[in-house]
Amino acid sequence: MARINLLPWREQLREERKKQFVVVFLGILIIAGGLVLLASQRLNAAMTEQNTRNEFIRTENAALDLRIKEIRELKTRRQQLVDRMKIIRDLQGNRPIVAHIFDQLVRTLPDGVYFTALNMTGSSIFIEGVAESNNLVSSLMRNQENSAWLTAPNLLEVKVVSADKLDQSNTFKLTVQQTEPSDRNQQGEQK
C-alpha cells in the first residue's frame, strides 16, 4: 500500500530556508557594518595624521619665511657694510693723491699769485685766485701743465680788480685736471 505523507514538509523547508537566509543576511550585515566601521576609523585616523602633517608643514613654512626675511635683512645690511667699506677704502686710497695734488698746487704757484677758492669734483679742480699780472696767471698755467700730477689747465676768466696802475691785480678762474704720473706717462707715449 502506498503511504502518503501529510505533514507540511515543503512549508517546513521553506521556513528553514527563510531562517537560514535571515541568519546569513544578518551575518553579512554585521560583517559589512564592522568593515564600514573599521574603514571609517582608518579613514579618520589617516585624515588626522594628514592634518597633523599639514599643520607641521605650515608651522615649518612660517619659520622658514621668518628665516628668509632675516637672511634678506642680513644681505641688505651686508651690502650696506660692503658699500661703506668700499667708500672708506676709496677715501683711504685717495688720501695720498690729495696730498700730492695740494703739494703740486703749492709748487706750481708763482710768487705774486694766491688762491682764494679751490673746489675738487672727481678729477677736475676749479681754482679761483688773485694775481699781480696776467703774465703770472700764464706762468701758473705753464707750471701746472708741466706738473706730474696736474694737466690740461683751462682759463675760464680773468678780470682786472683795481684800475690803479700802481696797485693793479687780476682775479682769475681756471680749471685743471688731476692725473697720476703713470697716467701722464701713458698719455705722452700715445702722442
C-alpha positions as CSV (number, residue, x, y, z in Angstrom):
1,M,0.0,0.0,0.0
2,A,1.1,3.4,-0.7
3,R,2.0,5.8,2.0
4,I,1.1,9.4,1.9
5,N,2.9,11.9,3.9
6,L,0.5,14.6,5.0
7,L,3.0,16.6,7.0
8,P,3.7,20.0,5.6
9,W,7.3,19.3,4.8
10,R,7.5,21.9,2.0
11,E,6.4,24.6,4.3
12,Q,8.9,23.5,6.9
13,L,11.6,23.5,4.3
14,R,10.6,27.0,3.2
15,E,10.6,28.2,6.9
16,E,14.0,26.6,7.4
17,R,15.5,28.2,4.3
18,K,13.9,31.6,5.4
19,K,15.6,31.3,8.8
20,Q,18.9,30.4,7.1
21,F,18.6,33.4,4.8
22,V,17.9,35.7,7.7
23,V,20.8,34.3,9.7
24,V,23.2,34.7,6.7
25,F,21.8,38.1,5.9
26,L,22.2,39.3,9.5
27,G,25.8,37.8,9.5
28,I,26.7,39.6,6.3
29,L,25.1,42.8,7.6
30,I,27.1,42.6,10.8
31,I,30.3,41.9,8.9
32,A,29.6,44.7,6.5
33,G,28.8,47.1,9.3
34,G,32.1,46.1,11.1
35,L,34.0,46.6,7.9
36,V,32.4,50.0,7.3
37,L,33.2,51.0,10.9
38,L,36.8,49.8,10.6
39,A,37.2,51.6,7.3
40,S,35.7,54.8,8.8
41,Q,38.1,54.6,11.8
42,R,41.1,54.1,9.5
43,L,40.0,56.9,7.3
44,N,39.6,59.2,10.3
45,A,43.0,58.2,11.6
46,A,44.6,58.9,8.1
47,M,42.8,62.3,8.0
48,T,44.0,63.2,11.5
49,E,47.6,62.1,10.6
50,Q,47.5,64.2,7.3
51,N,46.1,67.2,9.2
52,T,48.9,66.9,11.7
53,R,51.4,66.7,8.8
54,N,49.8,69.7,7.1
55,E,50.0,71.7,10.4
56,F,53.6,70.8,10.9
57,I,54.4,71.9,7.3
58,R,52.5,75.2,7.8
59,T,54.5,75.8,11.0
60,E,57.8,75.0,9.3
61,N,56.9,77.2,6.4
62,A,56.2,80.1,8.7
63,A,59.5,79.5,10.5
64,L,61.3,79.4,7.1
65,D,59.6,82.6,6.0
66,L,60.9,84.3,9.1
67,R,64.4,82.9,8.4
68,I,64.2,84.0,4.8
69,K,63.2,87.5,5.9
70,E,66.1,87.6,8.3
71,I,68.5,86.4,5.6
72,R,67.3,89.2,3.3
73,E,67.8,91.8,6.0
74,L,71.3,90.4,6.7
75,K,72.1,90.5,2.9
76,T,70.9,94.1,2.8
77,R,72.9,95.0,5.9
78,R,75.9,93.2,4.4
79,Q,75.6,95.1,1.2
80,Q,75.4,98.4,3.0
81,L,78.6,97.4,5.0
82,V,80.4,96.4,1.8
83,D,79.4,99.8,0.2
84,R,80.7,101.6,3.3
85,M,83.9,99.7,3.3
86,K,84.4,100.4,-0.4
87,I,83.8,104.2,0.2
88,I,86.3,104.1,3.1
89,R,88.8,102.1,1.0
90,D,88.5,104.6,-1.8
91,L,88.9,107.5,0.6
92,Q,91.9,105.8,2.2
93,G,93.4,105.2,-1.3
94,N,92.8,108.8,-2.4
95,R,94.4,110.2,0.7
96,P,98.0,110.3,-0.6
97,I,96.7,111.5,-4.0
98,V,95.0,114.5,-2.4
99,A,98.2,115.3,-0.5
100,H,100.2,115.2,-3.8
101,I,97.6,117.4,-5.5
102,F,97.9,120.1,-2.8
103,D,101.7,119.8,-2.9
104,Q,101.7,120.3,-6.7
105,L,99.3,123.2,-6.4
106,V,101.7,124.9,-4.0
107,R,104.8,124.0,-6.1
108,T,103.2,125.4,-9.3
109,L,102.2,128.7,-7.6
110,P,104.5,131.5,-8.7
111,D,105.2,134.5,-6.4
112,G,102.6,137.2,-6.7
113,V,99.7,134.7,-7.1
114,Y,97.4,133.3,-4.4
115,F,94.3,131.2,-4.5
116,T,91.0,132.3,-2.9
117,A,89.0,129.2,-3.6
118,L,89.6,125.5,-4.5
119,N,86.9,123.0,-5.4
120,M,87.6,119.5,-6.5
121,T,84.9,117.4,-8.2
122,G,86.1,114.0,-9.4
123,S,89.4,114.6,-11.2
124,S,88.6,118.2,-12.1
125,I,89.8,121.1,-9.9
126,F,88.2,124.5,-10.1
127,I,90.5,127.3,-8.9
128,E,89.8,131.0,-8.2
129,G,92.6,133.3,-7.3
130,V,94.3,136.7,-7.5
131,A,97.5,137.5,-9.5
132,E,99.5,140.7,-9.8
133,S,99.6,140.4,-13.6
134,N,98.3,138.3,-16.5
135,N,101.9,137.0,-17.0
136,L,101.8,135.4,-13.6
137,V,98.5,133.6,-14.5
138,S,100.2,132.3,-17.7
139,S,103.2,131.2,-15.6
140,L,100.8,129.4,-13.2
141,M,99.2,127.6,-16.2
142,R,102.5,126.6,-17.7
143,N,103.7,125.2,-14.3
144,Q,100.5,123.2,-14.0
145,E,100.9,121.8,-17.5
146,N,104.5,120.7,-16.7
147,S,103.4,119.2,-13.3
148,A,103.3,115.4,-12.9
149,W,100.0,115.5,-11.0
150,L,98.2,118.2,-12.9
151,T,97.2,118.5,-16.6
152,A,95.1,120.5,-19.1
153,P,94.7,123.9,-17.3
154,N,91.8,125.8,-18.8
155,L,91.5,129.5,-18.1
156,L,87.8,130.5,-17.7
157,E,88.0,134.2,-16.8
158,V,90.5,137.0,-15.9
159,K,89.3,140.3,-14.6
160,V,91.1,143.5,-13.6
161,V,90.1,144.3,-10.0
162,S,91.8,147.7,-9.4
163,A,92.2,150.3,-12.0
164,D,95.1,152.0,-10.2
165,K,98.2,151.4,-12.3
166,L,100.5,151.0,-9.3
167,D,98.4,148.5,-7.4
168,Q,96.8,146.5,-10.2
169,S,95.6,143.0,-9.6
170,N,93.7,140.4,-11.6
171,T,91.2,137.8,-10.4
172,F,91.1,134.6,-12.4
173,K,89.1,131.4,-12.6
174,L,90.6,128.3,-14.1
175,T,90.1,124.5,-14.2
176,V,92.8,121.9,-14.2
177,Q,92.6,118.1,-14.4
178,Q,94.1,115.8,-11.8
179,T,96.2,113.0,-13.1
180,E,98.6,110.5,-11.7
181,P,102.2,110.4,-13.0
182,S,101.6,106.9,-14.6
183,D,98.6,108.2,-16.5
184,R,100.6,111.2,-17.7
185,N,103.4,108.9,-19.0
186,Q,100.9,106.7,-20.8
187,Q,99.3,109.8,-22.4
188,G,102.7,111.0,-23.5
189,E,103.5,107.6,-25.1
190,Q,100.2,107.7,-27.0
191,K,101.0,111.1,-28.5
